[in-house]
Amino acid sequence: MRKILLLELIFACCLIGMVNAQSTTRLVELCAESAGKDATYLKDFVVQLDAAGPDGKAPVAKYSMVLSKNNVYRFTICNADDSEGRAVLQLFDMNVMLGSTYNPSTGKEYKSFDFQCQKTGVYHIFISFIDGKKGTAVAILSYVKTL
Amino acid sequence: MKHHLLTGFVLLFFWGCGQKTQNLSNIVVPEDILNQGINEITDQAMQKIIDNIASPVEVAGLLKKTGVPFNRSLLAPTSYASAYNSAFQKAAALGIFGADLGYLNMYNKTGSVIENLSAIRDIAEDLKIGQFFDFPTLKRLASSRENLDSLMFISVHSYNQMDKYLRENQRGNLSALMIAGVWVEGLYLVTQVVKQYPDKQLIEKIGEQKIILDNLMIILKNYSNDPKFNEYISDIEKIYAEFRNVKIYFEIAEPEAVEKDGKLTIIQHETSIVKMPDETLKKITAVTEEIRNKLIKI
């Protein structure tokens, strides 16, 4: 009996894992599509973050990538349907923030922004959730055109 | 250096000249992010490696934008694919064929894509990552010549999935070979095209690879204990050596945010300027051709 229960538990865990993988894959597809007809998908970043801890520090997912001069890139952020928090994507060159999908002073959120790159190099994107809520989101890096 | 970085992470960003402005002065970069270096990469850290080091889409996009016609003779022969017998050769070839796939897709050469896709499928299956390569769907999309966006998306996404799986399953060495394969083939394509069409933007693209090569070498050197890898690193170092006369200068300027019709665009005004003597370009072209041909040889 215990063996059956254990097998059922393993099966349920596998099933949940598969469903989760499928739903994030679907979210990547939808998000890439929502980037627009003029954008060609390059990379996706699937982010699942916990809520901020007792210290109030919101978890941040960080990625590094090479961007090339004279290219226009589009950064798109999409929240999972069941995500508690709304994701924010910030683009950095070293320690200088170049752009963000969220302006905290106005509270305005952007689904995406384009970046006209004029310097080939390593850039960083940080993804977090507003007010340190927990959440799931997908960010898409797309190539729009060469200037 | 660390101290310098620590003191510099409170951001004040001036959004000038745009139709609307944003004030993002209260965004703080976490310390641990600023302090993370890329100079030491452990096998575990391959999971968090720099993305987009070599992008077939961008290389092909640049070639297409400059108006250079498609040249089939530049592609790596897919007939060799079945003869590659080591995981090393297969992973490197996967990168090379991936770069060629981007070139074919960008020029809408869907008829020729099938051969390339078949070679990629065979190699991916040999490396036990075939589950990420949706060959039937790709073949259908390529054959129908419809929905090229989907063809491009699934191609690139499949590669990303394979790369991710390798990194997450202690096979980062194969991921590194794939990345290097894409990079070598991309450089080969651009240098060969420049021989016939010495376009300024293409030449600059070649020179900029000095920046990318620094990062690629860090990844490859992570596996220098493997003799086969060591030989490969020596080959890539030959290319690296030819880049020593490439000088890259930076002009510092503030970025600009422009919002129009609800769409936000960030315009970078800081720029990089590449200076490369003609002789250096010739040497880079020659050594890249040599290394790339060695890589695809059976």
Contacts between the chains, C-beta under 8 A, distances in Angstrom:
chain1	res1	chain2	res2	distance
A	28	B	157	7.2
A	29	B	153	7.6
A	32	B	153	5.8
A	32	B	157	7.7
A	37	B	149	6.9
A	40	B	57	5.4
A	40	B	61	7.5
A	40	B	149	7.8
A	40	B	152	5.6
A	40	B	153	8.0
A	40	B	156	7.7
A	41	B	152	7.0
A	41	B	153	4.9
A	41	B	156	5.6
A	41	B	157	6.7
A	42	B	52	6.2
A	42	B	55	6.1
A	42	B	57	6.1
A	42	B	58	7.6
A	42	B	156	6.6
A	43	B	51	5.4
A	43	B	52	5.9
A	43	B	160	6.3
A	44	B	157	7.4
A	44	B	160	6.9
A	57	B	30	7.8
A	60	B	30	5.7
A	60	B	33	7.0
A	62	B	33	5.1
A	62	B	36	7.8
A	63	B	48	7.8
A	63	B	51	6.2
A	64	B	38	7.0
A	64	B	48	7.9
A	64	B	49	7.8
A	64	B	50	4.4
A	64	B	51	6.8
A	65	B	50	6.2
A	65	B	51	4.1
A	65	B	52	4.3
A	66	B	50	6.2
A	66	B	51	7.5
A	66	B	52	4.9
A	66	B	53	5.3
A	66	B	55	7.9
A	66	B	211	7.9
A	66	B	212	5.8
A	66	B	215	7.0
A	67	B	52	7.2
A	68	B	55	7.8
A	68	B	58	5.9
A	68	B	205	7.4
A	68	B	208	6.7
A	69	B	204	7.2
A	69	B	208	6.3
A	69	B	271	7.2
A	69	B	272	5.7
A	70	B	62	7.8
A	70	B	201	6.6
A	71	B	58	6.0
A	71	B	61	7.6
A	71	B	62	7.9
A	90	B	27	6.8
A	91	B	266	7.2
A	92	B	29	6.8
A	93	B	268	7.7
A	93	B	270	7.5
A	95	B	5	6.4
A	95	B	8	4.8
A	95	B	9	5.0
A	95	B	11	7.2
A	95	B	29	5.9
A	95	B	34	5.9
A	96	B	11	6.7
A	96	B	13	7.2
A	96	B	255	7.8
A	97	B	11	4.9
A	97	B	13	5.4
A	97	B	24	6.2
A	97	B	27	6.0
A	97	B	29	7.5
A	98	B	255	5.1
A	98	B	266	5.3
A	98	B	268	6.7
A	99	B	255	7.6
A	99	B	257	6.6
A	99	B	264	7.0
A	99	B	266	3.9
A	100	B	22	7.7
A	100	B	24	5.9
A	100	B	27	7.0
A	103	B	22	4.3
A	103	B	23	7.2
A	103	B	24	6.5
A	104	B	24	6.9
A	104	B	26	6.1
A	104	B	27	6.9
A	105	B	22	6.9
A	105	B	23	4.1
A	105	B	24	7.3
A	105	B	25	7.9
A	105	B	26	7.5
A	106	B	22	7.0
A	106	B	23	7.9
A	108	B	22	7.9
A	110	B	264	5.0
A	112	B	263	7.9
A	112	B	264	7.7
A	113	B	263	7.7
A	113	B	264	4.0
A	113	B	265	6.6
A	113	B	266	6.0
A	114	B	263	7.3
A	114	B	264	7.3
A	114	B	265	4.4
A	114	B	266	6.9
A	115	B	265	7.7
A	115	B	266	4.8
A	115	B	268	7.1
A	116	B	265	6.7
A	116	B	266	6.8
A	116	B	267	4.7
A	116	B	268	6.0
A	117	B	268	5.8
A	118	B	267	8.0
A	118	B	268	4.3
A	118	B	269	6.7
A	118	B	270	6.4
A	118	B	271	4.3
A	118	B	272	7.3
A	119	B	250	6.7
A	119	B	268	6.3
A	119	B	270	5.4
A	119	B	271	5.7
A	119	B	272	4.4
A	120	B	208	4.2
A	120	B	211	5.4
A	120	B	212	7.2
A	120	B	272	5.8
A	121	B	211	5.8
A	121	B	272	7.4
A	122	B	38	7.2
A	122	B	50	5.8
A	122	B	215	6.6
A	124	B	33	7.1
A	126	B	29	7.5
A	126	B	30	7.8
A	126	B	33	6.8
A	141	B	51	7.8
A	141	B	52	7.0
A	143	B	55	7.3
A	143	B	57	5.3
A	143	B	58	5.6
A	143	B	61	6.1
A	145	B	61	7.2
A	145	B	65	7.3
A	146	B	58	7.7
A	146	B	61	5.3
A	146	B	62	5.0
A	146	B	65	4.3
A	146	B	201	7.7
